[in-house]
Structures are given as structure tokens and as C-alpha cells.
Amino acid sequence: ELNKGDIHQAKAISSDIKQNLEKINHHGKRADAIVKGMLQHSQSGSGKKEPTDINALADEYLRLAYHGLRAKDNSFNATMKTDFDDRIGNINIIPQDIGRVLLNLYNNAFYAVNEKMKSAPNSYEPQVSVSTRLVPASENSLIHQSPPIGGRGTNSLIISVKDNGNGIPQKILDKIFQPFFTTKPTGQGTGLGLSLSYDIVKAHGGELK
């Protein structure tokens, strides 16, 4: 087109090429994230269980998630609340795997409050909280449909991650643990985070609700 002297058409074509390259770049990164997520799926459970301070782990990953988001968007702010049960002590887990679960839940929580803040910036205070609670063996039947991994005489632990974002619509609740299901815009979520977290928790003899 340039050889013909048709500058207008040449500009239109180059604009198309630019848009196509941006799409290739965008979807290439998304494919990369999906493959990494799938590799994490296959690698989960390869670590060793070790006595771990779950309260310290939960606190560390909460701050890691918050500062990770702040590094991308320094205008973001949220209140973080913790309520840790100091009776728990060390528990036998694969710390990097449970850390990955916590990080995913925190990232989802911060994403949710950030989305809500965009729609109501002045009247809303974003808040993400985490709590841990030791459940004595005598109360296990209240939280477990089946006996916990150590049997009926075993204490249990509940870790709760909570946010005051918009919540999850009832109609998609049964889909959230499916691989590749995501409500995030294209390129922002692979839909593997909760699926992977579900598998890790299940491998530890727990349940994710």
C-alpha cells in the first residue's frame, strides 16, 4: 500500500498489526500462567510435612499478599485483621503448600475488596481478616461430616479468611473449585488457584468451604 502511495490504508493495516501483536502478547502471558498453574497442580504434595506455626504462616502470607498488591497499585489500601488462637502450637503440614493456599485466598480477598472500592471509593472501607481456631476432638462432629484425618479423637483446626467485598453470587458457588473457572477478566485469572487450593487442603485431610 505504501508503494501505491496509499498512506491511509498503510496506517490502517499497521494499526491492525499492532493490535494483533498486543493480543498475541496478552494471550501468550495468559497461556504461560495457565501452564505454570498446571505444573503446580502436578507438583503439589511433593514437599515434606513438618511441624509449623500456622499462626505465623497465616500472618506472614497475609502481609506478603497485601504488599504484593500494593507493589502493583500503590493507591490500594485495606485494613487487615488477625485473630489467632494461641492454643494451636505447631501442626504437621507441608508449609509451602498451605502457604500457597493462604496466598491464593488472600489474593482473591484483596482483589474482591479492590473491585468493590472502585465502585464506591468514598463510602467503603476494604477489610480482609484471617482467624484460626482450635476445635477440640469433642466438638469435631460439629464441623466434620466424616472423622478428621487423625480419627475421631483428634483435634481439628479451622482457618477462616474473610473479606467485605461483593461476595460470590449463589449461582456460581458450585463452580468455584472447577479448574479454569474464573470470574476475573481475561488475562487476570487462570481459574486454577482455588482448584489447586482445594486439592492441597484435601491432601492434608481437610476441607475447603
C-alpha positions as a LaTeX table, in Angstrom:
\begin{tabular}{lrrr}
\hline
Residue & $x$ (\AA) & $y$ (\AA) & $z$ (\AA) \\
\hline
Glu1 & 0.00 & 0.00 & 0.00 \\
Leu2 & 2.91 & 2.36 & 0.69 \\
Asn3 & 4.33 & 1.59 & $-2.75$ \\
Lys4 & 0.97 & 2.63 & $-4.19$ \\
Gly5 & 1.12 & 5.81 & $-2.15$ \\
Asp6 & $-1.94$ & 4.87 & $-0.10$ \\
Ile7 & $-0.77$ & 6.21 & 3.27 \\
His8 & $-4.24$ & 5.95 & 4.86 \\
Gln9 & $-4.57$ & 2.22 & 4.07 \\
Ala10 & $-0.98$ & 1.53 & 5.20 \\
Lys11 & $-1.72$ & 3.19 & 8.56 \\
Ala12 & $-4.91$ & 1.14 & 8.98 \\
Ile13 & $-3.00$ & $-2.10$ & 8.28 \\
Ser14 & $-0.18$ & $-1.19$ & 10.69 \\
Ser15 & $-2.77$ & $-0.38$ & 13.37 \\
Asp16 & $-4.27$ & $-3.87$ & 12.86 \\
Ile17 & $-0.82$ & $-5.44$ & 13.15 \\
Lys18 & $-0.16$ & $-3.53$ & 16.38 \\
Gln19 & $-3.47$ & $-4.70$ & 17.90 \\
Asn20 & $-2.79$ & $-8.30$ & 16.84 \\
Leu21 & 0.66 & $-8.21$ & 18.43 \\
Glu22 & $-0.82$ & $-6.88$ & 21.67 \\
Lys23 & $-3.37$ & $-9.71$ & 21.67 \\
Ile24 & $-0.64$ & $-12.30$ & 20.99 \\
Asn25 & 1.41 & $-10.88$ & 23.87 \\
His26 & $-1.61$ & $-10.80$ & 26.21 \\
His27 & $-2.76$ & $-14.35$ & 25.46 \\
Gly28 & 0.80 & $-15.65$ & 25.45 \\
Lys29 & 1.19 & $-14.42$ & 29.04 \\
Arg30 & $-2.17$ & $-15.97$ & 29.94 \\
Ala31 & $-1.12$ & $-19.34$ & 28.43 \\
Asp32 & 2.14 & $-19.08$ & 30.38 \\
Ala33 & 0.23 & $-18.54$ & 33.64 \\
Ile34 & $-2.09$ & $-21.48$ & 32.89 \\
Val35 & 0.83 & $-23.82$ & 32.19 \\
Lys36 & 2.57 & $-22.71$ & 35.40 \\
Gly37 & $-0.65$ & $-23.35$ & 37.29 \\
Met38 & $-0.98$ & $-26.81$ & 35.76 \\
Leu39 & 2.60 & $-27.60$ & 36.72 \\
Gln40 & 1.83 & $-26.52$ & 40.29 \\
His41 & $-1.16$ & $-28.86$ & 40.20 \\
Ser42 & 1.07 & $-31.80$ & 39.30 \\
Gln43 & 3.79 & $-30.81$ & 41.78 \\
Ser44 & 1.57 & $-30.23$ & 44.82 \\
Gly45 & 2.20 & $-32.72$ & 47.57 \\
Ser46 & 5.86 & $-33.19$ & 46.66 \\
Gly47 & 7.07 & $-31.38$ & 49.80 \\
Lys48 & 7.53 & $-32.87$ & 53.25 \\
Lys49 & 5.30 & $-32.32$ & 56.25 \\
Glu50 & 6.97 & $-30.57$ & 59.13 \\
Pro51 & 5.87 & $-29.02$ & 62.44 \\
Thr52 & 4.75 & $-25.49$ & 61.52 \\
Asp53 & 3.47 & $-22.47$ & 63.43 \\
Ile54 & 0.26 & $-21.98$ & 61.44 \\
Asn55 & $-0.46$ & $-18.60$ & 63.04 \\
Ala56 & 2.92 & $-17.22$ & 61.97 \\
Leu57 & 2.45 & $-18.72$ & 58.48 \\
Ala58 & $-1.04$ & $-17.19$ & 58.11 \\
Asp59 & 0.23 & $-13.79$ & 59.27 \\
Glu60 & 3.32 & $-13.84$ & 57.03 \\
Tyr61 & 1.37 & $-14.70$ & 53.87 \\
Leu62 & $-1.32$ & $-12.10$ & 54.64 \\
Arg63 & 1.32 & $-9.36$ & 54.64 \\
Leu64 & 3.02 & $-10.88$ & 51.59 \\
Ala65 & $-0.27$ & $-10.76$ & 49.64 \\
Tyr66 & $-1.02$ & $-7.18$ & 50.74 \\
His67 & 2.40 & $-5.79$ & 49.88 \\
Gly68 & 2.39 & $-7.71$ & 46.59 \\
Leu69 & $-0.82$ & $-5.92$ & 45.60 \\
Arg70 & 0.49 & $-2.59$ & 46.88 \\
Ala71 & 3.58 & $-3.02$ & 44.69 \\
Lys72 & 1.30 & $-3.20$ & 41.63 \\
Asp73 & $-1.06$ & $-0.43$ & 42.77 \\
Asn74 & 0.22 & 1.94 & 45.45 \\
Ser75 & $-3.17$ & 3.64 & 45.73 \\
Phe76 & $-4.64$ & 0.43 & 47.19 \\
Asn77 & $-5.28$ & 0.30 & 50.92 \\
Ala78 & $-7.10$ & $-2.18$ & 53.13 \\
Thr79 & $-7.44$ & $-2.90$ & 56.82 \\
Met80 & $-6.04$ & $-6.27$ & 57.85 \\
Lys81 & $-7.34$ & $-8.01$ & 60.94 \\
Thr82 & $-6.00$ & $-11.16$ & 62.58 \\
Asp83 & $-7.46$ & $-13.29$ & 65.34 \\
Phe84 & $-5.18$ & $-16.22$ & 66.13 \\
Asp85 & $-5.88$ & $-18.99$ & 68.62 \\
Asp86 & $-2.68$ & $-19.31$ & 70.67 \\
Arg87 & $-3.61$ & $-22.82$ & 71.88 \\
Ile88 & $-2.77$ & $-24.36$ & 68.49 \\
Gly89 & 1.02 & $-24.64$ & 68.69 \\
Asn90 & 2.84 & $-26.32$ & 65.80 \\
Ile91 & 0.92 & $-28.57$ & 63.40 \\
Asn92 & 2.24 & $-31.11$ & 60.90 \\
Ile93 & 1.77 & $-29.67$ & 57.38 \\
Ile94 & 3.65 & $-29.01$ & 54.16 \\
Pro95 & 4.21 & $-25.28$ & 54.85 \\
Gln96 & 4.84 & $-24.18$ & 51.25 \\
Asp97 & 1.63 & $-25.89$ & 50.09 \\
Ile98 & $-0.59$ & $-24.46$ & 52.83 \\
Gly99 & 1.17 & $-21.12$ & 52.26 \\
Arg100 & 0.13 & $-21.33$ & 48.60 \\
Val101 & $-3.49$ & $-21.96$ & 49.66 \\
Leu102 & $-3.47$ & $-18.98$ & 52.04 \\
Leu103 & $-1.83$ & $-16.72$ & 49.45 \\
Asn104 & $-4.49$ & $-17.62$ & 46.91 \\
Leu105 & $-7.34$ & $-16.97$ & 49.37 \\
Tyr106 & $-5.79$ & $-13.65$ & 50.42 \\
Asn107 & $-5.18$ & $-12.56$ & 46.82 \\
Asn108 & $-8.82$ & $-13.33$ & 45.99 \\
Ala109 & $-9.98$ & $-11.40$ & 49.07 \\
Phe110 & $-7.85$ & $-8.34$ & 48.26 \\
Tyr111 & $-9.00$ & $-8.50$ & 44.63 \\
Ala112 & $-12.63$ & $-8.57$ & 45.79 \\
Val113 & $-12.32$ & $-5.56$ & 48.11 \\
Asn114 & $-10.35$ & $-3.64$ & 45.48 \\
Glu115 & $-13.11$ & $-4.23$ & 42.90 \\
Lys116 & $-15.74$ & $-3.02$ & 45.38 \\
Met117 & $-13.65$ & 0.05 & 46.23 \\
Lys118 & $-13.61$ & 1.06 & 42.55 \\
Ser119 & $-17.41$ & 1.29 & 42.57 \\
Ala120 & $-17.73$ & 3.06 & 45.94 \\
Pro121 & $-14.39$ & 4.75 & 46.71 \\
Asn122 & $-15.58$ & 7.17 & 49.39 \\
Ser123 & $-18.18$ & 5.28 & 51.40 \\
Tyr124 & $-16.38$ & 1.95 & 51.76 \\
Glu125 & $-13.52$ & 0.69 & 53.90 \\
Pro126 & $-11.96$ & $-2.51$ & 52.49 \\
Gln127 & $-11.16$ & $-5.13$ & 55.10 \\
Val128 & $-9.57$ & $-8.58$ & 54.95 \\
Ser129 & $-9.31$ & $-10.74$ & 58.06 \\
Val130 & $-7.95$ & $-14.14$ & 58.99 \\
Ser131 & $-8.63$ & $-16.21$ & 62.08 \\
Thr132 & $-7.51$ & $-19.58$ & 63.37 \\
Arg133 & $-9.35$ & $-21.73$ & 65.88 \\
Leu134 & $-8.53$ & $-24.98$ & 67.58 \\
Val135 & $-11.53$ & $-27.31$ & 67.69 \\
Pro136 & $-11.24$ & $-29.89$ & 70.48 \\
Ala137 & $-11.93$ & $-33.51$ & 69.50 \\
Ser138 & $-15.21$ & $-33.39$ & 71.45 \\
Glu139 & $-16.56$ & $-30.71$ & 69.06 \\
Asn140 & $-15.33$ & $-32.32$ & 65.82 \\
Ser141 & $-18.75$ & $-33.68$ & 64.88 \\
Leu142 & $-20.00$ & $-30.09$ & 64.63 \\
Ile143 & $-17.65$ & $-29.26$ & 61.74 \\
His144 & $-16.85$ & $-32.60$ & 60.09 \\
Gln145 & $-19.23$ & $-34.75$ & 58.08 \\
Ser146 & $-16.68$ & $-37.56$ & 58.43 \\
Pro147 & $-13.94$ & $-38.13$ & 61.03 \\
Pro148 & $-10.84$ & $-35.89$ & 60.64 \\
Ile149 & $-7.64$ & $-37.36$ & 59.24 \\
Gly150 & $-6.31$ & $-38.43$ & 62.61 \\
Gly151 & $-9.56$ & $-40.14$ & 63.62 \\
Arg152 & $-12.36$ & $-39.19$ & 65.98 \\
Gly153 & $-10.09$ & $-38.48$ & 68.95 \\
Thr154 & $-8.14$ & $-35.82$ & 67.05 \\
Asn155 & $-8.32$ & $-32.07$ & 67.45 \\
Ser156 & $-9.13$ & $-30.02$ & 64.33 \\
Leu157 & $-8.17$ & $-26.58$ & 63.13 \\
Ile158 & $-10.32$ & $-24.03$ & 61.33 \\
Ile159 & $-8.65$ & $-21.26$ & 59.31 \\
Ser160 & $-11.12$ & $-18.58$ & 58.17 \\
Val161 & $-10.33$ & $-15.93$ & 55.56 \\
Lys162 & $-12.96$ & $-13.22$ & 55.31 \\
Asp163 & $-13.42$ & $-10.04$ & 53.27 \\
Asn164 & $-16.14$ & $-7.39$ & 53.00 \\
Gly165 & $-16.15$ & $-7.33$ & 49.19 \\
Asn166 & $-19.17$ & $-8.08$ & 46.99 \\
Gly167 & $-19.17$ & $-11.80$ & 47.80 \\
Ile168 & $-19.68$ & $-14.77$ & 45.49 \\
Pro169 & $-23.03$ & $-14.98$ & 43.65 \\
Gln170 & $-25.01$ & $-18.07$ & 44.71 \\
Lys171 & $-25.36$ & $-19.28$ & 41.11 \\
Ile172 & $-21.59$ & $-19.79$ & 40.67 \\
Leu173 & $-20.78$ & $-21.18$ & 44.14 \\
Asp174 & $-20.75$ & $-24.78$ & 42.91 \\
Lys175 & $-18.29$ & $-23.91$ & 40.12 \\
Ile176 & $-15.54$ & $-22.10$ & 42.04 \\
Phe177 & $-13.37$ & $-25.19$ & 42.59 \\
Gln178 & $-13.50$ & $-26.27$ & 38.93 \\
Pro179 & $-10.16$ & $-25.96$ & 37.08 \\
Phe180 & $-10.07$ & $-22.94$ & 34.71 \\
Phe181 & $-13.28$ & $-21.39$ & 36.13 \\
Thr182 & $-12.69$ & $-17.71$ & 36.87 \\
Thr183 & $-14.78$ & $-14.56$ & 37.24 \\
Lys184 & $-11.78$ & $-12.32$ & 36.63 \\
Pro185 & $-11.30$ & $-10.54$ & 33.28 \\
Thr186 & $-9.28$ & $-12.33$ & 30.59 \\
Gly187 & $-5.60$ & $-12.28$ & 31.48 \\
Gln188 & $-6.12$ & $-11.58$ & 35.19 \\
Gly189 & $-7.01$ & $-15.06$ & 36.40 \\
Thr190 & $-6.26$ & $-18.60$ & 35.24 \\
Gly191 & $-9.03$ & $-20.26$ & 37.24 \\
Leu192 & $-6.52$ & $-22.66$ & 38.80 \\
Gly193 & $-5.96$ & $-21.02$ & 42.20 \\
Leu194 & $-9.00$ & $-22.37$ & 44.07 \\
Ser195 & $-8.86$ & $-25.71$ & 42.26 \\
Leu196 & $-5.24$ & $-26.19$ & 43.33 \\
Ser197 & $-6.03$ & $-24.98$ & 46.87 \\
Tyr198 & $-8.90$ & $-27.45$ & 47.12 \\
Asp199 & $-6.58$ & $-30.33$ & 46.16 \\
Ile200 & $-3.89$ & $-29.27$ & 48.66 \\
Val201 & $-6.33$ & $-28.99$ & 51.56 \\
Lys202 & $-7.90$ & $-32.34$ & 50.65 \\
Ala203 & $-4.44$ & $-33.95$ & 50.56 \\
His204 & $-3.94$ & $-32.66$ & 54.13 \\
Gly205 & $-7.14$ & $-34.39$ & 55.21 \\
Gly206 & $-9.10$ & $-31.15$ & 55.41 \\
Glu207 & $-11.89$ & $-29.49$ & 53.50 \\
Leu208 & $-12.18$ & $-26.11$ & 51.81 \\
Lys209 & $-15.57$ & $-24.44$ & 52.02 \\
\hline
\end{tabular}
